[in-house]
């Protein structure tokens, strides 16, 4: 007959078996880090949490990445390269149609790839200029060259690209923030307006009443986005030489 188990020992939670440090490598760490970001978010990434998922001690990670920021920097380079590989190249089009498609493609990638969005849009303090990726610089140079070739002065070309980029990123950020907060990004500006609020709008805010059906809390629809992008493109034409 077997001895009765020690009740105190049985009550103790089993510790997760840790992998030996030699079984780790940068690729395994990066893969699990990306899974963590996808399951939660980039902001939730921490070295202790990553070590727990890998079943290793947190100090083991520092043999390969000396800090969380070093890990994030390596991830950023991979994310930037992945993003650019997904971004189509529209050659042979007029400058305005090129950028209309370019920024629609950019927005679509961000809205359908959460990790790419969180790295390149939500971590607003991060600059790709410092990333170890010449691919980004090559693509940026190519896009600005299209504006210069169309006849825009260098200052206008730089400001035009930045205006369209910031506008696109801003609409993506509003959608992502709504999603992370558990809200419907397609909700109207006044989703919970009761009869009293409706009456107040009717009585005191005629401009809001006239435009009531066109307000969206995140400017998230493609109709909304392309209206704004076309306004920017139309406005740029006055800067072309006569």
Backbone as CSV, one residue per row, in Angstrom:
resi,resn,N_x,N_y,N_z,CA_x,CA_y,CA_z,C_x,C_y,C_z
1,UNK,0.854,-1.190,0.000,0.000,0.000,0.000,0.889,1.238,0.000
2,UNK,0.546,2.205,-0.831,1.361,3.412,-0.899,1.056,4.315,0.272
3,UNK,2.053,5.093,0.650,1.880,6.012,1.772,0.949,7.144,1.375
4,UNK,0.242,7.671,2.386,-0.625,8.818,2.123,0.224,10.028,1.743
5,UNK,-0.217,10.814,0.769,0.555,11.995,0.380,0.558,13.032,1.483
6,UNK,1.634,13.779,1.552,1.755,14.866,2.516,0.767,15.963,2.133
7,UNK,-0.227,16.276,2.978,-1.226,17.282,2.606,-0.621,18.650,2.372
8,UNK,0.421,19.008,3.119,1.047,20.310,2.920,1.750,20.369,1.569
9,UNK,2.405,19.247,1.215,3.085,19.211,-0.081,2.074,19.257,-1.214
10,UNK,0.940,18.581,-1.041,-0.077,18.567,-2.088,-0.700,19.934,-2.280
11,UNK,-0.727,20.706,-1.193,-1.354,22.024,-1.282,-0.469,23.037,-1.986
12,UNK,0.841,22.745,-2.049,1.754,23.691,-2.674,1.596,23.646,-4.190
13,UNK,1.496,24.798,-4.854,1.369,24.793,-6.313,2.641,24.282,-6.966
14,UNK,2.462,23.529,-8.025,3.614,23.027,-8.756,4.295,24.173,-9.484
15,UNK,5.613,24.265,-9.366,6.354,25.307,-10.068,6.573,24.881,-11.511
16,UNK,6.384,25.838,-12.416,6.583,25.541,-13.826,8.047,25.222,-14.083
17,UNK,8.282,24.135,-14.776,9.648,23.727,-15.070,10.296,24.736,-15.996
18,UNK,11.464,25.191,-15.627,12.151,26.200,-16.414,13.060,25.553,-17.448
19,UNK,13.115,26.200,-18.592,13.999,25.712,-19.640,15.426,26.127,-19.315
20,UNK,16.380,25.280,-19.582,17.773,25.674,-19.362,18.144,26.826,-20.276
21,UNK,19.052,27.682,-19.786,19.399,28.862,-20.556,19.926,28.499,-21.939
22,UNK,20.623,27.375,-22.054,21.195,26.980,-23.327,20.163,26.673,-24.391
23,UNK,18.905,26.422,-23.982,17.865,26.121,-24.965,17.269,27.379,-25.568
24,UNK,17.625,28.527,-25.021,17.132,29.798,-25.542,18.019,30.293,-26.673
25,UNK,17.436,31.127,-27.503,18.204,31.883,-28.482,17.379,33.111,-28.840
26,UNK,17.972,34.108,-29.475,17.232,35.338,-29.776,15.965,35.106,-30.581
27,UNK,15.997,34.164,-31.513,14.820,33.924,-32.350,13.644,33.421,-31.524
28,UNK,13.911,32.496,-30.592,12.847,31.976,-29.730,12.269,33.090,-28.865
29,UNK,13.138,33.924,-28.325,12.689,35.029,-27.473,11.843,36.009,-28.276
30,UNK,12.301,36.358,-29.469,11.558,37.305,-30.303,10.199,36.744,-30.711
31,UNK,10.173,35.463,-31.069,8.910,34.845,-31.472,7.892,34.908,-30.343
32,UNK,8.324,34.555,-29.134,7.405,34.573,-27.998,7.012,36.001,-27.634
33,UNK,7.945,36.945,-27.809,7.634,38.347,-27.524,6.545,38.859,-28.462
34,UNK,6.615,38.467,-29.723,5.577,38.882,-30.670,4.234,38.228,-30.336
35,UNK,4.265,36.967,-29.900,3.022,36.311,-29.485,2.412,37.039,-28.286
36,UNK,3.260,37.440,-27.351,2.769,38.157,-26.174,2.106,39.470,-26.596
37,UNK,2.765,40.186,-27.509,2.208,41.460,-27.978,0.883,41.251,-28.700
38,UNK,0.775,40.162,-29.444,-0.467,39.887,-30.164,-1.578,39.489,-29.199
39,UNK,-1.234,38.674,-28.188,-2.232,38.232,-27.216,-2.691,39.375,-26.322
40,UNK,-1.777,40.287,-26.007,-2.112,41.403,-25.116,-1.899,42.721,-25.867
41,UNK,-0.758,43.344,-25.676,-0.415,44.551,-26.431,1.070,44.815,-26.248
42,UNK,1.610,45.691,-27.071,3.028,46.032,-26.957,3.313,46.664,-25.600
43,UNK,2.404,47.502,-25.131,2.611,48.176,-23.849,2.611,47.192,-22.683
44,UNK,2.005,46.021,-22.862,1.966,45.023,-21.791,3.213,44.146,-21.759
45,UNK,4.081,44.298,-22.747,5.289,43.483,-22.792,6.230,43.865,-21.651
46,UNK,6.666,42.868,-20.901,7.669,43.083,-19.858,8.587,41.871,-19.838
47,UNK,9.791,42.066,-19.366,10.740,40.953,-19.321,10.273,39.854,-18.361
48,UNK,9.760,40.174,-17.168,9.259,39.104,-16.292,8.104,38.323,-16.921
49,UNK,7.190,39.026,-17.578,6.053,38.343,-18.200,6.521,37.453,-19.345
50,UNK,7.482,37.941,-20.120,8.020,37.154,-21.231,8.756,35.925,-20.709
51,UNK,9.532,36.102,-19.642,10.265,34.974,-19.057,9.298,33.902,-18.564
52,UNK,8.196,34.319,-17.974,7.203,33.365,-17.477,6.614,32.554,-18.619
53,UNK,6.321,33.211,-19.734,5.765,32.500,-20.887,6.762,31.498,-21.458
54,UNK,8.040,31.835,-21.384,9.081,30.951,-21.911,9.489,29.870,-20.916
55,UNK,9.072,30.033,-19.658,9.445,29.061,-18.642,10.896,29.154,-18.234
56,UNK,11.434,30.379,-18.229,12.832,30.584,-17.839,12.896,31.678,-16.786
57,UNK,14.037,31.783,-16.144,14.256,32.887,-15.231,14.474,34.169,-16.012
58,UNK,14.041,35.275,-15.446,14.123,36.533,-16.186,15.559,36.904,-16.514
59,UNK,16.504,36.518,-15.648,17.905,36.861,-15.921,18.424,36.175,-17.176
60,UNK,17.814,35.042,-17.549,18.248,34.345,-18.764,18.034,35.205,-20.005
61,UNK,16.981,36.030,-19.993,16.692,36.872,-21.156,17.780,37.912,-21.374
62,UNK,18.382,38.355,-20.266,19.367,39.431,-20.371,20.706,38.959,-20.939
63,UNK,20.874,37.655,-21.110,22.050,37.165,-21.820,21.959,37.504,-23.305
64,UNK,20.731,37.692,-23.784,20.507,37.918,-25.217,20.070,39.352,-25.519
65,UNK,19.301,39.936,-24.609,18.860,41.321,-24.760,19.105,42.019,-23.423
66,UNK,19.949,43.026,-23.439,20.392,43.629,-22.191,19.327,44.482,-21.509
67,UNK,18.273,44.793,-22.228,17.193,45.585,-21.646,15.926,45.372,-22.464
68,UNK,14.822,45.777,-21.898,13.558,45.710,-22.626,13.617,46.589,-23.871
69,UNK,14.250,47.755,-23.754,14.328,48.659,-24.896,15.149,48.058,-26.032
70,UNK,16.195,47.301,-25.692,16.972,46.639,-26.746,16.119,45.592,-27.456
71,UNK,15.338,44.850,-26.687,14.426,43.870,-27.275,13.413,44.562,-28.177
72,UNK,12.819,45.644,-27.688,11.828,46.371,-28.481,12.450,46.957,-29.745
73,UNK,13.700,47.399,-29.650,14.368,47.936,-30.825,14.552,46.887,-31.905
74,UNK,14.919,45.672,-31.496,15.066,44.577,-32.454,13.720,44.211,-33.062
75,UNK,12.691,44.190,-32.225,11.345,43.901,-32.717,10.885,44.983,-33.686
76,UNK,11.198,46.230,-33.376,10.799,47.344,-34.236,11.380,47.199,-35.634
77,UNK,12.644,46.809,-35.714,13.272,46.622,-37.018,12.542,45.561,-37.827
78,UNK,12.194,44.448,-37.182,11.474,43.384,-37.881,10.077,43.838,-38.293
79,UNK,9.406,44.575,-37.407,8.062,45.060,-37.714,8.101,46.035,-38.886
80,UNK,9.089,46.925,-38.893,9.202,47.903,-39.976,9.418,47.204,-41.315
81,UNK,10.276,46.197,-41.320,10.525,45.457,-42.558,9.270,44.713,-43.014
82,UNK,8.532,44.132,-42.061,7.298,43.421,-42.397,6.256,44.388,-42.959
83,UNK,6.128,45.541,-42.319,5.178,46.555,-42.782,5.490,46.977,-44.219
84,UNK,6.748,47.259,-44.495,7.118,47.721,-45.829,6.959,46.623,-46.874
85,UNK,7.109,45.370,-46.463,6.903,44.272,-47.412,5.435,44.138,-47.804
86,UNK,4.540,44.627,-46.948,3.102,44.560,-47.223,2.597,45.776,-47.999
87,UNK,3.401,46.832,-48.051,2.973,48.085,-48.669,3.222,48.032,-50.174
88,UNK,2.156,48.019,-50.984,2.338,47.911,-52.442,3.071,49.116,-53.019
89,UNK,3.596,48.918,-54.200,4.296,49.984,-54.913,3.486,50.322,-56.158
90,UNK,2.943,51.533,-56.203,2.091,51.941,-57.326,2.902,52.804,-58.291
91,UNK,3.576,52.165,-59.208,4.400,52.897,-60.161,3.586,53.299,-61.385
92,UNK,3.986,54.409,-61.984,3.384,54.829,-63.237,2.086,55.596,-63.112
93,UNK,1.697,55.956,-61.892,0.462,56.710,-61.695,0.766,58.191,-61.525
94,UNK,-0.231,59.029,-61.766,-0.096,60.447,-61.452,0.142,60.591,-59.954
95,UNK,0.841,61.647,-59.555,1.260,61.790,-58.157,0.085,61.727,-57.187
96,UNK,-1.049,62.364,-57.547,-2.171,62.402,-56.616,-2.834,61.030,-56.473
97,UNK,-2.997,60.308,-57.578,-3.571,58.971,-57.497,-2.622,58.014,-56.782
98,UNK,-1.330,58.209,-56.992,-0.334,57.384,-56.293,-0.503,57.505,-54.783
99,UNK,-0.567,58.742,-54.292,-0.638,58.923,-52.842,-2.021,58.604,-52.284
100,UNK,-3.044,58.719,-53.101,-4.366,58.281,-52.655,-4.337,56.779,-52.370
101,UNK,-3.754,56.011,-53.267,-3.670,54.560,-53.063,-2.659,54.209,-51.972
102,UNK,-1.554,54.928,-51.963,-0.478,54.655,-51.002,-0.979,54.781,-49.566
103,UNK,-1.666,55.880,-49.267,-2.106,56.082,-47.886,-3.340,55.248,-47.546
104,UNK,-4.142,54.872,-48.526,-5.203,53.899,-48.270,-4.602,52.542,-47.924
105,UNK,-3.554,52.153,-48.649,-2.877,50.888,-48.347,-2.231,50.933,-46.965
106,UNK,-1.587,52.045,-46.649,-0.954,52.199,-45.343,-1.980,52.023,-44.229
107,UNK,-3.096,52.697,-44.366,-4.141,52.628,-43.336,-4.705,51.213,-43.214
108,UNK,-4.895,50.547,-44.340,-5.448,49.191,-44.328,-4.508,48.222,-43.602
109,UNK,-3.216,48.364,-43.826,-2.243,47.500,-43.147,-2.317,47.700,-41.639
110,UNK,-2.340,48.946,-41.205,-2.386,49.222,-39.771,-3.674,48.713,-39.131
111,UNK,-4.785,48.841,-39.838,-6.066,48.433,-39.263,-6.252,46.923,-39.235
112,UNK,-5.455,46.192,-39.998,-5.608,44.736,-40.049,-4.436,43.987,-39.419
113,UNK,-3.446,44.705,-38.899,-2.296,44.072,-38.247,-2.032,44.809,-36.928
114,UNK,-2.594,44.277,-35.847,-2.540,44.970,-34.562,-1.115,45.215,-34.078
115,UNK,-0.237,44.219,-34.222,1.123,44.375,-33.710,1.873,45.449,-34.496
116,UNK,1.721,45.446,-35.815,2.346,46.491,-36.630,1.815,47.856,-36.217
117,UNK,0.511,47.937,-36.026,-0.115,49.194,-35.615,0.418,49.654,-34.261
118,UNK,0.503,48.732,-33.311,0.923,49.119,-31.969,2.379,49.577,-31.937
119,UNK,3.226,48.959,-32.751,4.628,49.373,-32.789,4.815,50.698,-33.516
120,UNK,4.188,50.849,-34.670,4.487,51.989,-35.533,3.547,53.178,-35.347
121,UNK,2.381,52.946,-34.743,1.425,54.035,-34.553,1.234,54.371,-33.078
122,UNK,0.966,53.358,-32.259,0.619,53.621,-30.870,1.829,54.006,-30.023
123,UNK,3.001,53.475,-30.347,4.216,53.884,-29.627,4.744,55.144,-30.302
124,UNK,4.067,56.265,-30.033,4.301,57.493,-30.788,5.678,58.096,-30.554
125,UNK,6.385,57.660,-29.489,7.710,58.214,-29.224,8.798,57.507,-30.018
126,UNK,8.418,56.471,-30.764,9.395,55.685,-31.516,9.555,56.267,-32.912
127,UNK,10.789,56.391,-33.355,11.071,56.864,-34.705,11.754,55.763,-35.496
128,UNK,11.269,55.529,-36.700,11.898,54.524,-37.554,13.228,55.007,-38.113
129,UNK,13.485,56.302,-38.017,14.751,56.817,-38.529,15.913,56.178,-37.784
130,UNK,15.691,55.861,-36.517,16.755,55.266,-35.727,16.798,53.755,-35.807
131,UNK,15.843,53.151,-36.485,15.820,51.695,-36.580,16.921,51.217,-37.521
132,UNK,17.410,50.005,-37.268,18.461,49.440,-38.113,17.848,48.870,-39.384
133,UNK,17.199,49.722,-40.125,16.540,49.274,-41.344,16.657,50.349,-42.407
134,UNK,17.492,50.092,-43.410,17.608,51.046,-44.512,16.425,50.931,-45.458
135,UNK,15.641,49.849,-45.325,14.487,49.666,-46.204,13.501,50.806,-46.022
136,UNK,13.292,51.214,-44.772,12.373,52.323,-44.507,12.868,53.607,-45.157
137,UNK,14.156,53.893,-45.003,14.713,55.111,-45.584,14.634,55.077,-47.106
138,UNK,14.872,53.913,-47.684,14.781,53.778,-49.140,13.369,54.095,-49.623
139,UNK,12.364,53.564,-48.913,10.978,53.779,-49.339,10.565,55.236,-49.148
140,UNK,10.956,55.827,-48.025,10.624,57.228,-47.783,11.255,58.121,-48.848
141,UNK,12.501,57.850,-49.183,13.189,58.624,-50.221,12.453,58.513,-51.556
142,UNK,11.985,57.315,-51.866,11.275,57.085,-53.129,9.963,57.855,-53.177
143,UNK,9.234,57.873,-52.056,7.946,58.562,-52.027,8.121,60.074,-52.141
144,UNK,9.103,60.619,-51.431,9.338,62.063,-51.507,9.810,62.447,-52.908
145,UNK,10.576,61.562,-53.551,11.043,61.831,-54.912,9.872,61.978,-55.882
146,UNK,8.791,61.246,-55.646,7.606,61.356,-56.508,7.023,62.761,-56.421
147,UNK,6.993,63.323,-55.226,6.486,64.684,-55.057,7.416,65.706,-55.714
148,UNK,8.710,65.510,-55.571,9.662,66.425,-56.204,9.556,66.352,-57.728
149,UNK,9.433,65.145,-58.250,9.329,64.965,-59.699,8.045,65.587,-60.242
150,UNK,6.989,65.609,-59.412,5.719,66.212,-59.841,5.822,67.728,-59.941
151,UNK,6.870,68.311,-59.336,7.074,69.745,-59.442,6.995,70.507,-58.135
152,UNK,6.795,69.816,-57.022,6.722,70.498,-55.736,8.111,70.921,-55.273
153,UNK,8.170,72.081,-54.629,9.419,72.530,-54.027,9.777,71.598,-52.864
154,UNK,11.071,71.494,-52.528,11.488,70.577,-51.455,10.729,70.774,-50.145
155,UNK,10.536,72.020,-49.725,9.821,72.249,-48.464,8.384,71.746,-48.550
156,UNK,7.725,72.036,-49.660,6.336,71.603,-49.834,6.260,70.075,-49.889
157,UNK,7.213,69.456,-50.587,7.216,67.994,-50.692,7.330,67.347,-49.316
158,UNK,8.243,67.864,-48.492,8.425,67.305,-47.148,7.182,67.516,-46.295
159,UNK,6.648,68.729,-46.321,5.472,69.016,-45.493,4.237,68.272,-45.998
160,UNK,4.135,68.100,-47.302,2.988,67.387,-47.870,2.987,65.927,-47.431
161,UNK,4.149,65.286,-47.531,4.214,63.878,-47.119,3.891,63.745,-45.635
162,UNK,4.467,64.624,-44.825,4.213,64.554,-43.387,2.740,64.797,-43.063
163,UNK,2.112,65.730,-43.762,0.698,66.021,-43.504,-0.167,64.800,-43.793
164,UNK,0.073,64.144,-44.928,-0.719,62.967,-45.283,-0.425,61.798,-44.350
165,UNK,0.835,61.661,-43.947,1.221,60.570,-43.058,0.618,60.741,-41.666
166,UNK,0.716,61.957,-41.126,0.171,62.214,-39.793,-1.351,62.090,-39.797
167,UNK,-1.983,62.570,-40.851,-3.438,62.435,-40.959,-3.847,60.963,-40.970
168,UNK,-3.169,60.163,-41.785,-3.481,58.735,-41.867,-3.248,58.053,-40.527
169,UNK,-2.106,58.317,-39.921,-1.777,57.702,-38.633,-2.773,58.110,-37.553
170,UNK,-3.201,59.368,-37.590,-4.144,59.850,-36.584,-5.483,59.143,-36.648
171,UNK,-5.973,58.896,-37.867,-7.258,58.192,-37.974,-7.124,56.747,-37.501
172,UNK,-5.967,56.139,-37.776,-5.725,54.769,-37.304,-5.656,54.742,-35.782
173,UNK,-4.965,55.706,-35.211,-4.799,55.747,-33.759,-6.145,55.866,-33.048
174,UNK,-7.041,56.675,-33.583,-8.353,56.831,-32.949,-9.138,55.522,-32.983
175,UNK,-9.044,54.802,-34.091,-9.727,53.512,-34.189,-9.128,52.518,-33.197
176,UNK,-7.798,52.462,-33.145,-7.130,51.500,-32.262,-7.411,51.811,-30.792
177,UNK,-7.417,53.083,-30.429,-7.719,53.455,-29.050,-9.137,53.038,-28.671
178,UNK,-10.065,53.186,-29.603,-11.438,52.753,-29.341,-11.485,51.246,-29.128
179,UNK,-10.768,50.497,-29.971,-10.750,49.037,-29.843,-10.137,48.608,-28.514
180,UNK,-9.005,49.222,-28.145,-8.348,48.865,-26.891,-9.206,49.225,-25.686
181,UNK,-10.050,50.246,-25.843,-10.938,50.646,-24.758,-12.249,49.889,-24.734
182,UNK,-12.427,48.974,-25.696,-13.642,48.175,-25.734,-14.831,48.879,-26.349
183,UNK,-14.564,49.932,-27.148,-15.650,50.681,-27.773,-15.750,50.348,-29.260
184,UNK,-16.918,50.539,-29.808,-17.130,50.352,-31.236,-16.574,51.568,-31.969
185,UNK,-15.539,51.402,-32.797,-14.959,52.560,-33.485,-15.899,53.196,-34.502
186,UNK,-16.972,52.502,-34.860,-17.913,53.030,-35.846,-19.093,53.760,-35.219
187,UNK,-19.044,53.952,-33.897,-20.187,54.584,-33.243,-20.285,56.056,-33.637
188,UNK,-21.486,56.559,-33.605,-21.721,57.955,-33.937,-21.220,58.861,-32.809
189,UNK,-21.077,60.138,-33.119,-20.566,61.089,-32.141,-21.491,61.207,-30.934
190,UNK,-22.804,61.102,-31.168,-23.775,61.222,-30.082,-24.562,59.911,-29.968
191,UNK,-23.891,58.820,-29.554,-24.548,57.510,-29.601,-25.660,57.337,-28.582
192,UNK,-25.571,58.067,-27.466,-26.537,57.861,-26.382,-27.460,59.058,-26.196
193,UNK,-27.619,59.820,-27.247,-28.453,61.015,-27.127,-29.905,60.625,-26.842
194,UNK,-30.425,61.083,-25.698,-31.823,60.815,-25.387,-32.683,61.956,-25.927
195,UNK,-33.957,61.892,-25.660,-34.872,62.886,-26.222,-34.549,64.294,-25.734
196,UNK,-34.072,64.409,-24.478,-33.743,65.729,-23.941,-32.550,66.335,-24.680
197,UNK,-31.519,65.504,-24.927,-30.350,65.997,-25.659,-30.721,66.328,-27.095
198,UNK,-31.533,65.469,-27.694,-31.992,65.729,-29.061,-32.723,67.066,-29.132
199,UNK,-33.570,67.310,-28.154,-34.330,68.559,-28.134,-33.407,69.760,-27.962
200,UNK,-32.366,69.604,-27.128,-31.419,70.698,-26.909,-30.632,70.996,-28.179
201,UNK,-30.240,69.934,-28.887,-29.529,70.132,-30.155,-30.425,70.850,-31.148
202,UNK,-31.684,70.431,-31.206,-32.635,71.074,-32.121,-32.798,72.557,-31.803
203,UNK,-32.832,72.881,-30.507,-33.127,74.252,-30.097,-31.910,75.165,-30.116
204,UNK,-30.734,74.624,-29.772,-29.579,75.494,-29.527,-28.400,75.306,-30.472
205,UNK,-28.361,74.202,-31.207,-27.187,73.926,-32.031,-27.597,73.596,-33.465
206,UNK,-28.037,74.597,-34.206,-28.539,74.338,-35.560,-27.488,73.750,-36.502
207,UNK,-26.223,74.146,-36.330,-25.177,73.606,-37.207,-24.963,72.122,-36.934
208,UNK,-25.002,71.739,-35.653,-24.861,70.324,-35.311,-26.068,69.526,-35.796
209,UNK,-27.248,70.117,-35.708,-28.436,69.420,-36.189,-28.353,69.191,-37.692
210,UNK,-27.888,70.190,-38.429,-27.811,70.067,-39.888,-26.793,69.015,-40.316
211,UNK,-25.758,68.811,-39.488,-24.689,67.867,-39.853,-24.702,66.613,-38.981
212,UNK,-25.758,66.421,-38.232,-25.841,65.377,-37.201,-25.476,63.987,-37.719
213,UNK,-25.956,63.633,-38.891,-25.785,62.273,-39.404,-24.369,61.973,-39.895
214,UNK,-23.516,62.982,-39.947,-22.196,62.792,-40.548,-21.057,62.784,-39.534
215,UNK,-21.397,62.864,-38.247,-20.361,62.863,-37.217,-20.070,61.437,-36.769
216,UNK,-18.781,61.096,-36.774,-18.340,59.786,-36.305,-17.284,60.002,-35.235
217,UNK,-17.374,59.258,-34.142,-16.497,59.520,-32.998,-15.024,59.276,-33.299
218,UNK,-14.718,58.397,-34.248,-13.314,58.095,-34.545,-12.921,58.431,-35.979
219,UNK,-13.838,58.986,-36.750,-13.543,59.284,-38.154,-13.040,58.020,-38.841
220,UNK,-13.692,56.894,-38.539,-13.125,55.594,-38.872,-13.551,55.019,-40.212
221,UNK,-14.616,55.526,-40.798,-15.070,54.911,-42.040,-14.144,55.308,-43.184
222,UNK,-14.127,54.477,-44.209,-13.287,54.786,-45.365,-13.790,56.024,-46.091
223,UNK,-15.089,56.259,-46.044,-15.639,57.479,-46.643,-15.099,58.706,-45.926
224,UNK,-15.111,58.666,-44.596,-14.561,59.768,-43.803,-13.088,59.994,-44.142
225,UNK,-12.327,58.907,-44.108,-10.886,59.014,-44.328,-10.569,59.593,-45.700
226,UNK,-11.207,59.068,-46.737,-10.879,59.520,-48.089,-11.362,60.940,-48.360
227,UNK,-12.399,61.370,-47.675,-12.800,62.769,-47.807,-11.656,63.674,-47.347
228,UNK,-11.116,63.386,-46.168,-10.027,64.206,-45.644,-8.771,64.121,-46.491
229,UNK,-8.438,62.914,-46.965,-7.249,62.757,-47.799,-7.392,63.531,-49.100
230,UNK,-8.578,63.497,-49.695,-8.801,64.241,-50.939,-8.717,65.748,-50.717
231,UNK,-9.147,66.210,-49.549,-9.016,67.635,-49.229,-7.538,68.034,-49.215
232,UNK,-6.696,67.190,-48.614,-5.258,67.478,-48.586,-4.681,67.473,-49.998
233,UNK,-5.020,66.454,-50.780,-4.492,66.356,-52.144,-4.945,67.535,-53.000
234,UNK,-6.213,67.905,-52.875,-6.715,69.051,-53.645,-5.992,70.334,-53.240
235,UNK,-5.739,70.481,-51.947,-5.065,71.683,-51.469,-3.619,71.775,-51.926
236,UNK,-2.985,70.637,-52.165,-1.588,70.646,-52.595,-1.420,71.175,-54.019
237,UNK,-2.449,71.081,-54.817,-2.316,71.458,-56.235,-1.968,72.930,-56.421
238,UNK,-2.348,73.773,-55.489,-2.038,75.203,-55.635,-0.541,75.466,-55.500
239,UNK,0.198,74.480,-54.984,1.642,74.649,-54.811,2.442,74.170,-56.020
240,UNK,1.757,73.629,-57.014,2.454,73.208,-58.227,2.728,74.418,-59.115
241,UNK,3.829,74.400,-59.853,4.116,75.528,-60.754,3.043,75.648,-61.824
242,UNK,2.730,76.868,-62.187,1.698,77.113,-63.206,2.161,76.633,-64.576
